[in-house]
């Protein structure tokens, strides 16, 4: 019965399988969600979506498939006999409420007056003391105040499912949208290898319980070092020239990486890597770090990440003296090969859209030097790059 909904999710790019559909159907048979759109929305999302980055696509597909379904409530209400509604309505009234209704001439009089004003009113009304609307003191309306009246419409400030999927709170998690610091952090978390190092300053609850039990109930507290992400990263940023339009995204990447990786070193270069780089962009000409020193200081288990558009003259990669800033004795490609031979994992993140790479020869050359490990600086590209580095 939900085949079209299932197919709509797949068309929207949500990777759902038959198993998820069967889980949803089984839950519905067990009445986990029954006769309530809110419950069905949250339950179906829990069953069908396994990664939060697809929440926004789910919302769009859900809205497209079920849009207007909540209007069935009005149809159902219209099919219920009036005397049933009146009887049920009166059951839920206190004696005080009944007395207030009687002060207006009784329930029949109140309903008659309501229908009369509804026919007279030609537009939406807010505030006031006569027309059917919101926020006023008329006996008929919503979110207003009158001690003897009828509320029109749903309870104010509700959180119906339609509001949730239209609001699209998870739009910024979609891997097809622009990056932000939060999204980058989510992607970088794929590159994690936790280890306990340093002083023992964190309570090991399981070991404490076991040790206390073995110690005949005498408390035996066990401490362990705090868990840290043990992955070590060398981050190289291309600065200046054609990278100026990408400053914002590079800042966001650096901000996210700094919080995710305890062992991270940052260096700058321009266009391509040569015999030296620098840590302070202001003092780039007189305070440089030699690449040989970096390769000797940082062990081979460091992950190397270059960030740049790789857009330059091919001459800058393959020729001595190709640098636009200084005379380099050896070609840039030689230094890149030295890095790839020293470190097991080297990738390049490119802020230029992937479909434009083929138009720039230097991008293809750089990608070839890295054996294809160039990834777009997007959420999808970051995930693919981090997945490769974590292998």
MINU-329514 format. One record per residue: x, y, z of N, C-alpha, C in turn; residue in one letter. Coordinates in steps of 0.001 Angstrom, whole numbers, padded with zeros to 6 digits, always signed. Layout:
<recs>
XYZXYZXYZa ...
</recs>
This chain:
<recs>
+000814-001208+000000+000000+000000+000000+000852+001264+000000x +002129+001108+000302+003030+002272+000329+004097+002182-000755x +003799+001435-001805+004779+001257-002877+005134+002592-003536x +004106+003415-003793+004367+004705-004436+005193+005625-003545x +004925+005591-002241+005725+006368-001289+007172+005880-001286x +007338+004563-001286+008671+003951-001337+009412+004383-002600x +008718+004334-003740+009351+004727-004999+009660+006215-005022x +008784+007029-004391+009042+008464-004323+010297+008790-003539x +010541+008035-002468+011775+008222-001692+012997+007900-002536x +012919+006820-003295+014060+006443-004135+014294+007483-005236x +013206+007989-005787+013341+009023-006824+013968+010295-006253x +013717+010550-004954+014280+011743-004307+015726+011560-003878x +016254+010345-004073+017649+010111-003727+017869+009545-002342x +016810+009098-001683+016957+008463-000373+017230+006976-000607x +018370+006452-000145+018721+005050-000420+017944+004067+000450x +016701+003798+000084+015871+002864+000846+015839+001515+000133x +015677+000464+000910+015600-000884+000361+014272-001517+000753x +014029-002688+000192+012782-003402+000499+012684-003725+001982x +013824-003977+002613+013816-004313+004042+013226-003175+004870x +013624-001920+004556+013075-000774+005290+011552-000672+005088x +011102-000939+003869+009661-000891+003594+008928-001965+004393x +009493-003163+004452+008866-004242+005210+008836-003927+006702x +009913-003296+007208+009926-002881+008618+008815-001877+008903x +008630-000932+007960+007575+000071+008131+006198-000586+008137x +005968-001499+007203+004668-002174+007126+004403-003019+008368x +005453-003680+008867+005278-004482+010078+004929-003593+011272x +005593-002435+011369+005288-001511+012459+003857-000999+012385x +003389-000744+011159+002008-000282+010996+001018-001373+011382x +001362-002627+011063+000490-003735+011466+000419-003864+012985x +001529-003534+013635+001572-003575+015094+001015-002295+015719x +000553-001383+014865-000030-000114+015285+000949+000752+016085x +002220+000728+015675+003182+001662+016264+002771+003089+015948x +002261+003287+014745+001688+004583+014356+000312+004282+013765x -000729+004864+014378-002086+004536+013936-002955+005782+013950x -003515+006093+012792-004498+007174+012648-003967+008522+013113x -002677+008743+012953-002080+010021+013344-000934+010337+012398x -001060+011448+011669-000054+011797+010679+001294+012100+011316x +001283+012742+012477+002542+013028+013177+003287+011744+013491x +002579+010783+014093+003216+009517+014462+003742+008789+013235x +002960+008808+012162+003391+008117+010948+004624+008781+010344x +004647+010114+010348+005797+010834+009806+007085+010437+010529x +007084+010521+011847+008304+010226+012606+008670+008744+012541x +007667+007874+012577+007958+006442+012517+008508+006055+011151x +007912+006561+010078+008382+006229+008729+009783+006772+008498x +010083+007949+009028+011438+008494+008871+012453+007638+009617x +012078+007177+010815+012975+006320+011587+013243+005008+010863x +012236+004487+010161+012397+003220+009456+013183+003376+008149x +012910+004451+007426+013398+004562+006046+014715+005309+005885x +015096+006108+006871+016298+006937+006724+017355+006478+007716x +018523+006114+007200+019602+005607+008043+020754+006594+008198x +020671+007717+007545+021719+008737+007652+021042+010101+007672x +021407+010942+008663+020719+012219+008835+020859+013154+007649x +021847+012926+006785+022001+013823+005635+020848+013658+004633x +020061+012560+004766+018936+012339+003858+017612+012812+004447x +017634+013420+005638+016394+013875+006251+015660+014881+005365x +016394+015804+004766+015738+016827+003945+015105+016209+002707x +015779+015266+002078+015203+014596+000907+013942+013820+001312x +013979+013206+002488+012801+012498+002977+011635+013465+003147x +011903+014632+003756+010839+015621+003975+010199+016045+002658x +011040+016265+001650+010507+016689+000361+009646+015591-000269x +010137+014344-000215+009382+013233-000797+008094+012974-000012x +008164+013074+001308+006987+012864+002154+005930+013921+001850x +006368+015178+001774+005433+016256+001488+004785+016109+000138x +005592+015686-000861+005061+015520-002213+004016+014409-002274x +004257+013338-001532+003356+012187-001594+002098+012374-000755x +002242+012976+000425+001114+013053+001356+000492+014439+001451x +000938+015375+000613+000398+016726+000677-001120+016714+000516x -001806+017374+001417-003259+017461+001343-003992+016337+002041x -003243+015320+002498-003906+014194+003143-004590+014595+004439x -003990+015567+005166-004589+015966+006434-005942+016646+006237x -006223+017058+005011-007537+017649+004744-008649+016618+004863x -008285+015313+004891-009288+014272+005070-009999+014392+006405x -009334+015029+007384-009972+015228+008683-011296+015968+008529x -011301+016969+007620-012527+017747+007408-013626+016882+006801x -013225+015983+005897-014205+015113+005249-014801+014144+006261x -013930+013590+007110-014397+012649+008123-015383+013317+009063x -015040+014565+009464-015928+015284+010362-017278+015554+009709x -017245+015803+008382-018490+016102+007684-019404+014886+007608x -018838+013678+007689-019626+012460+007600-020239+012051+008935x -019820+012701+010030-020338+012358+011351-021633+013129+011583x -022725+012458+011973-024015+013143+012211-023887+014243+013249x -024636+015336+013047-024562+016482+013950-024929+016123+015378x -025949+015235+015546-026373+014922+016900-025302+014164+017666x -024473+013372+016942-023354+012692+017591-022346+013720+018090x -022040+014693+017248-021065+015714+017620-021559+016520+018816x -022848+016905+018787-023387+017698+019895-023325+016906+021200x -023696+015603+021102-023691+014772+022302-022283+014635+022878x -021307+014385+021978-019923+014216+022442-019368+015527+022978x -019770+016643+022323-019303+017953+022746-019796+018274+024155x -021054+017983+024442-021639+018302+025745-021030+017439+026852x -020591+016206+026522-019976+015336+027524-018691+015933+028087x -017992+016701+027268-016690+017223+027666-016776+018596+028325x -017971+019087+028554-018144+020399+029164-018378+020265+030665x -017791+021180+031409-018063+021236+032845-019412+021933+033053x -019905+021861+034290-021165+022531+034591-021056+024037+034380x -019874+024560+034661-019650+025993+034477-019716+026358+033003x -019099+025500+032159-019126+025755+030722-020557+025693+030184x -021319+024717+030684-022705+024590+030229-023521+025824+030606x -023247+026346+031797-023966+027536+032246-023639+028728+031361x -022370+028848+030947-021957+029960+030082-022635+029868+028718x -022747+028615+028217-023418+028439+026927-024894+028812+027028x -025505+028436+028136-026907+028764+028337-027114+030265+028384x -026079+031010+028868-026198+032472+028949-026299+033105+027575x -025829+032375+026542-025937+032859+025166-027205+032368+024476x -028012+031602+025197-029257+031102+024614-029229+029622+024310x -028175+028913+024775-028083+027479+024555-027187+027140+023382x -026834+025851+023255-025911+025399+022213-026470+025626+020817x -027757+025364+020641-028361+025559+019331-028266+027020+018897x -028494+027934+019837-028405+029354+019536-026973+029735+019160x -025985+029160+019874-024582+029457+019602-024189+028983+018207x -024614+027766+017839-024297+027226+016522-024995+028021+015425x -026240+028391+015673-026978+029188+014687-026307+030528+014426x -025862+031191+015498-025182+032474+015364-023853+032306+014635x -023175+031198+014926-021899+030912+014263-022088+030784+012752x -023082+030013+012320-023334+029820+010897-023710+031146+010225x -024467+031963+010934-024897+033248+010384-023704+034155+010132x -022813+034249+011118-021633+035123+010943-020682+034557+009897x -020611+033243+009796-019745+032636+008799-020208+032982+007389x -021544+033058+007181-022072+033431+005873-021831+034907+005577x -021892+035751+006612-021716+037189+006421-020256+037572+006189x -019365+036823+006806-017944+037203+006737-017364+036839+005381x -016649+037785+004764-016126+037584+003420-014598+037449+003374x -013917+037679+004469-012450+037638+004458-011941+037203+005820x -010621+036895+005839-009985+036501+007087-009969+037686+008035x -010160+037398+009342-010194+038467+010325-009327+038100+011523x -008586+039071+012026-007740+038845+013199-007975+039971+014197x -008197+039584+015447-008499+040588+016462-009967+041001+016383x -010397+041835+017282-011787+042311+017259-012687+041483+018147x -013978+041837+018108-014911+041186+019031-016175+040659+018359x -016177+040570+017026-017386+040089+016362-017100+038942+015401x -016207+039170+014419-016058+038216+013331-015277+036972+013761x -015422+035927+012947-014712+034679+013195-013257+034871+012779x -012338+034668+013701-010941+034897+013368-010019+034442+014472x -008885+035118+014590-007884+034739+015581-007531+035932+016439x -007153+035632+017681-006578+036651+018555-007534+037709+019045x -008834+037501+018937-009772+038537+019370-010610+038088+020549x -011741+038766+020735-012639+038412+021838-013998+037947+021326x -014063+037648+020036-015297+037094+019487-015531+035709+020079x -016810+035282+020201-017085+033932+020704-016643+032850+019731x -016293+033243+018502-015937+032264+017490-014531+032575+016978x -013596+031651+017129-012268+031930+016603-011209+031030+017188x -009967+031511+017087-008830+030716+017537-007811+031631+018192x -007202+031148+019288-006136+031863+019994-006580+033234+020495x -007843+033391+020741-008337+034637+021311-008899+034369+022687x -009786+035269+023158-010366+035061+024484-011837+035454+024472x -012666+034495+024818-014066+034755+025109-014536+033582+025952x -015176+033864+027089-015512+032775+028007-016614+031863+027508x -017357+032268+026489-018514+031479+026062-018491+031356+024551x -017573+030569+024012-017467+030554+022568-017050+029220+021976x -016828+029246+020670-016422+028070+019913-015061+028358+019293x -014120+027383+019454-012815+027552+018802-012924+027056+017366x -012419+027834+016433-012458+027474+015029-011049+027107+014599x -010896+025943+013967-009585+025543+013481-008825+024773+014540x -007596+024278+014192-006812+023473+015114-006295+024297+016263x -005867+023618+017320-005309+024282+018478-004101+025099+018071x -003988+026288+018609-002910+027200+018216-001533+026667+018517x -000562+027121+017680+000852+026799+017883+001083+025291+017930x +000428+024552+017024+000635+023111+017024+001913+022774+016260x +002266+021501+016286+003470+021037+015604+003102+019869+014699x +002113+020089+013833+001681+019026+012961+002803+018613+012024x +002702+017372+011545+003750+016846+010680+003962+017716+009448x +002852+018254+008900+003002+019089+007711+003911+020273+007979x +003867+020834+009198+004742+021948+009543+006189+021508+009582x +006403+020256+010007+007768+019760+010116+008383+019571+008746x +007645+018894+007845+008277+018632+006556+008356+019886+005689x +007443+020851+005899+007541+022099+005144+008659+022984+005683x +008904+022880+006982+009945+023699+007589+011325+023296+007108x +011533+021984+006870+012790+021445+006346+013990+021875+007184x +013939+021522+008471+015025+021867+009383+016344+021231+008978x +016285+020140+008208+017496+019393+007905+018040+019695+006514x +017608+020824+005942+018059+021158+004592+019576+021279+004520x +020178+021802+005575+021629+022026+005523+022437+020751+005721x +021760+019590+005912+022485+018337+006015+022560+017612+004677x +021807+018061+003708+021797+017413+002403+023174+017566+001761x +023719+016457+001194+025064+016535+000628+025104+017238-000720x +023952+017755-001173+023944+018501-002436+023897+020004-002206x +023913+020448-000943+023834+021872-000656+025186+022406-000237x +025229+023731-000041+026481+024389+000303+026989+023928+001661x +028305+023830+001750+028921+023397+002997+028809+024459+004076x +028898+024029+005308+028982+024901+006469+029822+024182+007506x +030224+024887+008562+031086+024281+009561+030467+023032+010152x +029150+023085+010418+028488+021919+011004+028563+020715+010073x +028280+020930+008781+028332+019830+007821+029731+019266+007683x +030727+020153+007680+032112+019700+007550+032494+018825+008735x +032082+019229+009933+032387+018428+011124+031802+017030+010997x +030562+016954+010502+029915+015657+010340+030722+014784+009383x +031197+015375+008277+031968+014610+007302+033327+014200+007857x +033986+015102+008584+035320+014803+009111+035276+013704+010164x +034120+013499+010774+034033+012461+011814+034209+011063+011262x +034139+010923+009938+034423+009624+009340+035894+009254+009524x +036732+010272+009703+038160+010019+009888+038457+010037+011378x +038124+008926+012039+038329+008833+013472+038986+007513+013832x +039929+007597+014717+040565+006407+015271+040871+006725+016720x +039984+006304+017607+040097+006693+019003+041139+005859+019733x +041854+006518+020637+042840+005855+021488+042854+006568+022830x +043251+005831+023863+043363+006415+025201+044834+006684+025482x +045159+007959+025571+046538+008359+025830+046566+009418+026918x +047719+009545+027582+047877+010580+028596+047542+010083+029988x +047269+011019+030895+046998+010698+032297+045643+010027+032456x +045567+009118+033436+044314+008419+033722+043409+009323+034548x +042532+010045+033906+041682+011017+034602+040198+010844+034298x +039817+009701+033711+038415+009442+033392+037984+008145+034055x +036816+008149+034698+036325+006981+035407+035969+005858+034436x +036512+004666+034701+036146+003472+033944+035065+002753+034736x +033816+003025+034412+032701+002529+035212+032626+001006+035207x +032756+000378+034044+032648-001077+033964+033734-001766+034785x +034975-001304+034638+036073-001910+035387+035933-001643+036880x +035418-000470+037236+035209-000146+038660+034193-001095+039282x +033098-001356+038574+032078-002278+039089+032648-003685+039232x +033378-004146+038195+033957-005490+038242+034971-005624+039360x +035830-004640+039486+036872-004686+040520+036263-004626+041918x +035220-003815+042075+034556-003729+043381+033905-005057+043745x +033295-005708+042750+032668-007018+043007+033715-008053+043393x +034859-008041+042688+035930-008989+043021+036564-008682+044375x +036393-007429+044818+037000-006989+046078+036012-007084+047244x +035067-008014+047120+034082-008276+048176+033252-007050+048532x +032995-006206+047542+032132-005063+047760+032832-003799+048188x +034126-003867+048472+034875-002655+048815+035150-001862+047539x +034821-000597+047578+034942+000238+046380+036373+000268+045868x +036523-000080+044580+037843-000079+043932+037726+000726+042640x +038029+002006+042734+037859+002914+041591+038976+002707+040568x +038579+002572+039309+039526+002417+038214+039415+003619+037273x +040539+004166+036920+040588+005328+036023+041316+004953+034737x +040931+005623+033655+041589+005419+032359+041828+006781+031710x +042800+006864+030792+042988+008130+030065+041767+008439+029193x +041532+009704+028969+040420+010123+028122+040653+009689+026681x +039558+009320+026014+039658+008910+024609+039797+010137+023707x +040753+010073+022803+040964+011153+021844+041014+010564+020441x +040697+011409+019486+040866+011008+018099+042363+010968+017805x +042897+009766+017599+044339+009598+017440+044826+009862+016019x +043924+010161+015096+044329+010433+013719+045161+011713+013663x +046247+011663+012909+047154+012812+012782+047097+013343+011349x +046950+014652+011235+046692+015270+009930+047655+016422+009681x +048185+016488+008464+048901+017671+007970+048007+018318+006926x +047607+019561+007172+046657+020269+006316+047379+021392+005579x +047338+021359+004246+047996+022362+003419+046938+023160+002656x +046918+024469+002866+045955+025347+002197+046643+026186+001119x +046071+026191-000073+046496+027114-001126+045899+028488-000817x +046728+029530-000835+046246+030879-000533+046628+031844-001643x +045755+032837-001838+046031+033903-002793+045593+033568-004203x +045534+034600-005027+045200+034427-006433+043811+033882-006643x +043705+032785-007394+042403+032215-007745+041693+031585-006557x +042377+031474-005408+041732+030889-004224+040982+031940-003406x +041127+033199-003734+040455+034247-002958+038935+034069-002886x +038255+033655-003968+036798+033468-003857+036398+032319-002923x +037361+031482-002555+037041+030304-001737+037507+030468-000287x +037796+031691+000116+038304+031927+001474+037316+031455+002523x +036038+031764+002350+035040+031436+003371+034963+029938+003626x +034897+029147+002562+034767+027706+002748+036037+027105+003347x +037194+027704+003018+038451+027235+003606+038501+027554+005100x +038001+028714+005478+037938+029062+006898+037031+028097+007656x +035900+027744+007048+034987+026805+007692+035621+025430+007832x +036352+025008+006806+037034+023717+006865+038074+023702+007971x +038863+024774+008058+039892+024850+009096+039265+024863+010489x +038187+025622+010660+037518+025696+011956+037003+024332+012386x +036404+023595+011448+035884+022268+011774+037009+021284+012059x +038071+021321+011251+039183+020383+011424+039900+020613+012753x +040005+021860+013152+040715+022174+014397+040015+021558+015604x +038688+021466+015560+037956+020886+016684+037877+019363+016603x +038007+018806+015411+037879+017359+015246+039186+016611+015467x +040321+017231+015153+041602+016530+015210+042511+017154+016266x +042928+016299+017209+043830+016779+018250+045227+016974+017700x +045623+016080+016792+046959+016149+016193+046831+016668+014769x +046937+017969+014594+046822+018575+013273+047794+019736+013150x +048477+019790+012021+049389+020895+011723+048945+021547+010427x +049000+022876+010409+048526+023643+009253+049685+024342+008571x +049708+024267+007234+050714+024962+006436+050024+025606+005229x +050699+026612+004664+050184+027301+003486+051139+027116+002310x +050564+027142+001100+051366+027135-000121+050619+027958-001166x +051246+028201-002291+050577+028958-003353+050647+028172-004649x +049504+027827-005166+049326+027084-006416+049779+025633-006320x +051084+025408-006022+051576+024044-005945+052669+023966-004891x +052959+022745-004448+053930+022550-003379+055339+022451-003971x +056262+023153-003326+057659+023103-003742+058528+022751-002538x +059743+023295-002483+060692+022905-001423+060370+023500-000062x +059455+024478-000004+059120+025073+001292+057662+025549+001310x +057122+025602+002510+055776+026129+002757+055885+027069+003949x +054768+027612+004435+054837+028524+005571+053623+028357+006475x +053781+028720+007725+052712+028607+008716+052021+029938+008979x +052698+031051+008689+052139+032377+008917+052075+033108+007589x +050867+033371+007118+050724+033955+005791+051257+035377+005713x +051289+036074+006845+051806+037447+006847+053321+037449+006637x +054000+036427+007182+055459+036368+007093+055896+035283+006113x +055153+035134+005043+055369+034030+004113+056724+034068+003414x +057319+035241+003265+058567+035343+002504+059816+035167+003355x +059718+035415+004644+060929+035319+005475+060805+034305+006605x +059745+033550+006645+059583+032551+007701+058976+031299+007095x +059791+030541+006395+059330+029357+005686+059800+028075+006373x +059055+026999+006104+059399+025680+006627+059758+024779+005461x +060906+024146+005537+061357+023286+004451+060548+021987+004413x +060191+021558+003219+059420+020326+003076+060198+019123+003588x +061518+019106+003398+062317+017997+003919+062229+017917+005437x +062200+019092+006104+062057+019101+007567+060705+018531+007985x +059663+018863+007233+058321+018338+007542+058299+016819+007398x +058897+016319+006314+058876+014875+006074+059713+014110+007091x +060720+014777+007661+061544+014134+008696+060895+014245+010071x +060166+015306+010322+059596+015544+011641+058308+014769+011872x +057442+014720+010859+056132+014101+011024+056150+012696+010416x +055780+011712+011226+055884+010312+010840+054970+009963+009670x +055239+008811+009083+054531+008415+007860+053061+008098+008094x +052616+007959+009368+051211+007672+009620+050334+008928+009624x +050922+010100+009391+050124+011316+009232+049344+011233+007919x +048109+011784+007938+047292+011898+006733+047528+013284+006133x +047744+013340+004839+048046+014607+004165+046824+015073+003382x +046409+016315+003634+045253+016879+002944+045640+018223+002336x +045598+018309+001002+045799+019571+000299+044439+020172-000034x +044329+021485+000110+043096+022194-000229+043455+023306-001209x +042966+023205-002428+043273+024220-003431+042522+023936-004711x +042493+024941-005603+041761+024758-006855+042605+024091-007938x +043922+023935-007704+044832+023281-008650+044773+023924-010035x +044418+025203-010067+044286+025923-011341+045496+026817-011540x +046333+026454-012487+047585+027190-012727+048107+026795-014099x +049233+027353-014456+049889+026938-015682+050533+025571-015469x +050415+024654-016421+051086+023353-016283+052586+023512-016042x +053152+024622-016530+054572+024914-016353+054933+024956-014868x +053999+025410-014019+054267+025511-012588+054413+024151-011920x +053919+023114-012575+053982+021772-011998+055197+021002-012490x +055529+021152-013767+056494+020222-014370+057878+020818-014600x +058072+022124-014414+059342+022748-014758+060052+023352-013542x +061386+023229-013441+062146+024018-012463+061941+025505-012758x +061826+026311-011741+061562+027724-011955+060122+028017-012319x +059241+027050-012186+057841+027231-012572+057033+028032-011578x +057504+028161-010350+056769+028915-009348+056651+030382-009753x +055506+030981-009476+055286+032377-009819+055830+033299-008736x +056309+032744-007615+056777+033570-006497+058289+033528-006296x +058930+032453-006712+060363+032326-006491+060926+031327-007492x +062255+031195-007488+062891+030213-008370+062999+028891-007621x +062301+027888-008126+062369+026555-007515+063343+025687-008309x +064324+025130-007612+065352+024329-008267+064796+023039-008851x +063792+022488-008188+063193+021249-008656+061713+021470-008945x +061198+020737-009912+059795+020894-010321+058860+020484-009195x +057682+021076-009190+056700+020772-008162+056280+019313-008154x +056201+018687-009334+055777+017289-009381+056750+016375-008648x +058025+016749-008609+059016+015952-007877+058714+015978-006389x +058379+017171-005871+058068+017281-004446+056771+016561-004104x +055809+016582-005001+054565+015861-004745+054805+014361-004704x +055655+013863-005592+055967+012427-005579+056700+012038-004295x +057580+012921-003818+058264+012633-002561+057268+012514-001405x +056278+013408-001406+055265+013356-000354+054443+012068-000441x +054007+011696-001637+053192+010491-001783+053979+009227-001479x +055314+009264-001639+056142+008112-001292+056403+008061+000209x +056416+009209+000859+056687+009265+002307+055446+008931+003117x +054300+009427+002679+053055+009241+003431+052113+008311+002666x +051448+007446+003425+050594+006434+002800+049344+007035+002167x +048769+008058+002804+047501+008598+002326+047618+010101+002094x +047452+010510+000843+047493+011921+000458+046282+012200-000425x +045502+013228-000085+044351+013591-000915+044387+015095-001205x +043605+015490-002182+043481+016904-002565+042003+017252-002601x +041590+018281-001860+040207+018760-001862+040121+020007-002730x +039250+019973-003719+039163+021045-004705+037821+021777-004569x +037832+023094-004264+036578+023848-004138+035886+024119-005468x +036559+023868-006582+035948+024060-007895+035014+022881-008162x +033800+023125-008675+032880+022021-008968+033521+020956-009853x +033229+019707-009558+033895+018595-010232+033645+018583-011736x +032472+019043-012169+032178+019018-013602+032980+020046-014393x +033756+020894-013701+034593+021886-014389+036061+021481-014420x +036428+020392-013799+037837+020001-013716+038452+019709-015083x +037663+019113-015953+038200+018676-017240+038649+019839-018115x +038212+021053-017791+038573+022207-018621+039911+022831-018215x +040524+022337-017145+041796+022885-016679+042846+021783-016667x +043884+021938-017496+044887+020887-017639+045625+020610-016331x +045914+021668-015556+046668+021481-014319+045897+020649-013292x +044557+020738-013337+043756+019921-012422+043937+018445-012758x +043890+018116-014034+044082+016729-014458+045472+016231-014103x +046478+017082-014253+047855+016689-013939+048013+016430-012434x +047431+017309-011625+047512+017140-010169+046784+015875-009740x +045643+015661-010330+044865+014466-009990+045634+013197-010340x +046320+013226-011461+047112+012063-011882+048265+011807-010917x +048933+012869-010453+050026+012713-009492+049544+012078-008184x +048279+012335-007840+047705+011791-006602+046945+010497-006857x +047153+009900-008016+046525+008631-008379+044998+008691-008262x +044449+009840-008632+042994+009989-008678+042356+010436-007385x +043149+010645-006340+042572+010985-005038+042391+012495-004867x +041668+013064-005812+041212+014444-005708+039694+014397-005535x +039196+015162-004573+037773+015128-004252+037223+016553-004222x +035968+016740-004646+035373+018083-004576+035162+018501-003124x +035319+019787-002851+035116+020295-001490+033623+020496-001269x +032915+019375-001192+031483+019328-000903+031297+018285+000180x +030094+018168+000689+029852+017183+001734+030120+015777+001220x +029673+015494+000003+029920+014178-000575+031411+013949-000793x +032102+014977-001321+033528+014841-001563+034318+014643-000277x +033940+015385+000770+034611+015215+002057+034412+013809+002600x +033199+013297+002500+032936+011950+002994+033756+010919+002237x +033852+011075+000924+034640+010135+000132+036119+010238+000472x +036608+011476+000639+038008+011674+000989+038340+011112+002362x +037473+011373+003351+037719+010862+004703+037621+009343+004733x +036736+008786+003918+036603+007336+003852+037891+006706+003325x +038491+007331+002318+039769+006818+001783+040878+006931+002818x +040958+008068+003509+042026+008260+004499+041905+007309+005673x +040690+006889+005985+040483+006035+007162+040702+004557+006884x +040923+004199+005657+041107+002764+005324+042428+002250+005889x 
</recs>
